[in-house]
Amino acid sequence: MRPPLWIPAWLLLLHGCATARLPQAANARTDIRDCSTDPPYLPPTATDTTARVAALRGAMQALGAQAYVVPATDAHMSEYISARDARLGWLTGFTGSAGTAVVTQDKAALWTDSRYWTQAERQLDCNWELQRTTWIESIAMWILEAVPVGGNISLDPFLFSIDTWNSYRQALQGSGRILLPIETNLVDQVWGDQRPPAGSGEIYSLPEEFTGSSWQEKVARIRQEMEQHVRHPTAVLLSGLEETAWLFNLRGDDIPYNPVFYSYTLLTNTSISLFVGEQRLAAAARSSLRAACPGPLCVELREYGQAPEHLRQYVQGNVTVWLGTEYTTYGLYSLIPQEKLLEDSYSPVMLAKAVKNSREQDLLRAAHVRDAVAVIQYLLWLEKTVPQGEVDEFLGAQRMDALRQAQEHSRGPSFQSISASGLNAALAHYSPSNGSSRQLSVDEMYLADTGGQYLDGTTDITRTVHWGTPTPLQKEAYTRVLMGNIDLSRLIFPPNTAGRVIESFARRPLWNVGLNYGHGTGHGIGNFLSVHEWPVGFQSNNVPLTAGMFTSIEPGYYQDGEFGIRIEDIALVVEAQTEHQSGENPFLTFEVVSLVPYDRNLIDISLLSPEQVRYLNTYYESIRARVGPELQRQQLQEEYDWLQRSTEPFPLGRAAATAGTGTTGALALATLLSALLPGLQA
Amino acid sequence: MRPPLWIPAWLLLLHGCATARLPQAANARTDIRDCSTDPPYLPPTATDTTARVAALRGAMQALGAQAYVVPATDAHMSEYISARDARLGWLTGFTGSAGTAVVTQDKAALWTDSRYWTQAERQLDCNWELQRTTWIESIAMWILEAVPVGGNISLDPFLFSIDTWNSYRQALQGSGRILLPIETNLVDQVWGDQRPPAGSGEIYSLPEEFTGSSWQEKVARIRQEMEQHVRHPTAVLLSGLEETAWLFNLRGDDIPYNPVFYSYTLLTNTSISLFVGEQRLAAAARSSLRAACPGPLCVELREYGQAPEHLRQYVQGNVTVWLGTEYTTYGLYSLIPQEKLLEDSYSPVMLAKAVKNSREQDLLRAAHVRDAVAVIQYLLWLEKTVPQGEVDEFLGAQRMDALRQAQEHSRGPSFQSISASGLNAALAHYSPSNGSSRQLSVDEMYLADTGGQYLDGTTDITRTVHWGTPTPLQKEAYTRVLMGNIDLSRLIFPPNTAGRVIESFARRPLWNVGLNYGHGTGHGIGNFLSVHEWPVGFQSNNVPLTAGMFTSIEPGYYQDGEFGIRIEDIALVVEAQTEHQSGENPFLTFEVVSLVPYDRNLIDISLLSPEQVRYLNTYYESIRARVGPELQRQQLQEEYDWLQRSTEPFPLGRAAATAGTGTTGALALATLLSALLPGLQA
């Protein structure tokens, strides 16, 4: 799906300019607000927030808060949030997924990153300043100017992670302003009964055939880790929604695209408290959880809202609570006395979930075979339909979603499909909407980043295609992105290597000619859970790679205002076969489980080394071996023929023979040669 | 020099076993202590510490300290320390560079890493347990067992970095034990008048021809950074010895190998306090520092020991003190109220020092040309002398040092020379001593990791050679280490890339066959300053790479009990020429400034890709162009001829033609092919 959210500042700088352009704006004047005129000009996409902001200011005044900070996330640091938690969107009108608002008695500002600057100018009214950064230091500086010494800066502590809270505290330290937690959310208060209701959909047990182990086994394993830990924690607190869903093999639909439900869990050495309305549980789920009551495997069901109070009482005792600081809120954290805390970046549940057992691996592999069928159907359909000029981005996305939906065990898309043609694909997070969607054309590149939820797995794949004649630069850039994908996928590396120290292998073919991409290289993925699953991936806060982890590998290239390329596969970390062995454990490598061929029309095979070609051919063999039979089983003969054509082995001799003399296109300088590693191999 | 000290735990695991062997111990029983016998057996290398430990216990008792923690470092977190600061060595007998001792009333233990386990068993007497780890968590657990609840654990706060102090605090948190700072160092107290005196050598100004800019220019620049910083710090506190030496262009000899002197600096926006005995300054230095008195460029000279008290007084005012947390002690840090602190990992002086201006770059380049002459002399001398069986490791190191000493502007070695033959080279930090030194032989590999101090620069280079017939594994491993060195050296990468995300390029050729090395890949280096200069390098706490930085690039391979390989060069970060440009700033690459050819006898050219061969030939051309004339100037004709022979270009055709069929030696499996990227290029 869309690449990992975390983007280092220097990459944002590189990439930032891409999003300053309006994809299709014929006339920028009517498209975005203009607060310099009197009266200000507001486009029809803007929301009038005057009454809302005034109401919030009233609530702030009543509590003596000179500033109020509103984040974009929910109490579980979820990536997608429910409508009920879209406080930032309701207050400001801005619906982007990342942002922070601050309101004082006479000012109001929204901070967001470059992906969303144009969207913000379309959606904000003139009550709001737009701040084109997301650094907490920048927010704090604004606050320091707006709030006098002695003033209170208020936040809902249940909406800020420990780290974010501490960043605010540090930024305001010594300034004479007070960071004041207010547990009653002021936006909720003024939102009132207009606020969407809490999720009430049924929470159900995953059928046993789709689980890696029973919830009782998982609980026993986590308790064993607690016992073996040197600090002997008495409890693990789970506030990530995926943690509870995974632990109990439960699923729900409180959040779009992610089959989770609002919940907390306090798993102690003697008891289990699951904070979720009992009435929401399907009968079978409830009886499974209650089968061993009373006893250490009896799950006590408590109301969702009782979690803080229950925790407060629990920590009165002689206990130690283990939690993951990356996604636990400061509100919960601050309830636990420091000496009773065992802090890790991720809870043992998060870490256990990240390493799939062989059953879970097989499930995910199987989901990817059927997913490949749907994607292949889509690519073939595009190939036939686009030349007739009948497809736009939105229609394409709908078609893709429908093809997935038709596959066995499907539970809908795993995120909002990215279907982007031409210059729109240069916006890394573009999604089309009905009515403002670009036509697909044989004259442009097209990028589809889509994924599915299946009972046996979550998928996420990006393919970029061109049905006409790509420019030399398009072909070169595509080939280099592919070379990066291949080089990372075939890398052999020691056990416990952190993803961040190897992700540059995916960038090097681009770096060699002065190009790069402005996002992360991959993220973990769940078994019918979140498509961005912590803590696996290639970023600085990801844990070391271990056999059994799944991650996306998704380098890209974005040419501002012209085109965008991304090639994304899901890969499983597996043990490698090596001539030698250092240390006790074998080295690791990747097995790519996404099974859809790349666009031959965009590959300049002469740029590839023989090893890259050999790898590609081996990968194509595995696609044929695994997807071919499924296509036949589903009686998709035309797709089967397409697959055979698309996975024809590339001649190794060609890569060797044409090396350095062939279709290097836009390339000319000698410095480029350092990326050209083709040759003749016996 | 010896590779960077920081070693990730997983690498220690890989590498740890290497040091468990005794390099030459004919009989382990007499070589190391045996505390299980009665009386215990102690080798002659052990120190009787009974009286020292008893005296320390007395001092502890007087102050109510149940445990006392003694680190290996000094008050400046120096890598090398003076004899006066060798408290750990005096107390325990153990003279390794890394370790921590803890003493209670009835127990005493030393923690050190695998490099030093054997040495510790030789040097400790039976008062001491040896703990084979360096984790603070392990030290804390030992303390928790040894000290009852309510007990005091005492430390000298001026010998612990902020981070280390906080780690102890965190590890003991909630345990009921108290972390008690005692400013009077108890080891010093019991050491008494046996403790070596403080350094008293003259501190002198570096001649202007060897400086990049005047100290006044440097001070002005730092003050400008203070003004421009959003927090408007009023002072910068310098506690790293290199910081003060660099800022004032002063040098001294308080510490072996590093031309620095004990000092602190408090640079404020209106004044400059240099804490170093005035009488130690050479007259010219004193008059330079005092030329503009009184005034903002007047350097007030205060006694070294006055720094804490002066700082205490300074922070009474309305001030903000900027400091680097990586190397400032907790003792100084805790004097500054939190709201008056501006914390960064490194001070602006440390960062300014790391980026050499063009003058400094030229100076360092020039030093490397003369240094190459000395190394080439040494390699030729070895080639002629070793076959006669007349050289051992110690003699070799002496010869190398003498050859450097004869070069212009020499100021001695920049670290203790590592001269290691055969299995001794598998110990990454081995240095020979007179009398227990291994003979060099045509039947073994030999590793020399040496460096020099010159008025114009500091050098550090490692070459590994074999004068006879290397085994297939030796040749393969050497070639792969070289390939890693080449691949990192020729990498093109975006500006502001952190070294940690690219250092794997130096490992990949080894990884491909299941091999690795257990140390970091490089470290910054100074201009006649430290050979390990923070904060440049490839480790996680190094800053992003910027044009003008110098770093070593030093992959290796160590075969336990058999041989060791390291190939180390110093490289300058320079702008790269690329076909395209992303972002505002050009991409970067490295210019290798070490100018000594590699051992042709150990290179299996068929493993190299054409690009690697081409890079190597270009590098050899630059060696010829730069070192050749200097050899001629010094009338070293034999060395000149040797250089010509040793830098003959490698045939590109050979790499291409023999690819995959040649002398791959110990390699056979198909998986190895992924490292073989040779080919035929037009």
Interface residues (C-beta under 8 A of the other chain):
Chain A: W10 L13 L14 E137 M141 Q173 G174 S175 V230 Q338 E339 K340 R490 L491 I492 F493 P494 P495 N496 T497 R500 V501 I502 E503 S504 F505 R508 W511 N512 V513 G514 L515 N516 P544 A576 Q577 T578 E579 H580 Q581 S582 G583 E584 P586 F587 S609 P610 E611 R614 Y615 A656 A659 G660 T661 A666 L667 A668 L669 T671 L672 L673 S674 L676 L677 P678 G679 L680 Q681 A682
Chain B: W10 L13 L14 E137 M141 Q173 G174 S175 V230 Q338 E339 K340 R490 L491 I492 F493 P494 P495 N496 T497 R500 V501 I502 E503 S504 F505 R508 W511 N512 V513 G514 L515 N516 P544 A576 Q577 T578 E579 H580 Q581 S582 G583 E584 P586 F587 S609 P610 E611 R614 Y615 A656 A659 G660 T661 A666 L667 A668 L669 T671 L672 L673 S674 L676 L677 P678 G679 L680 Q681 A682
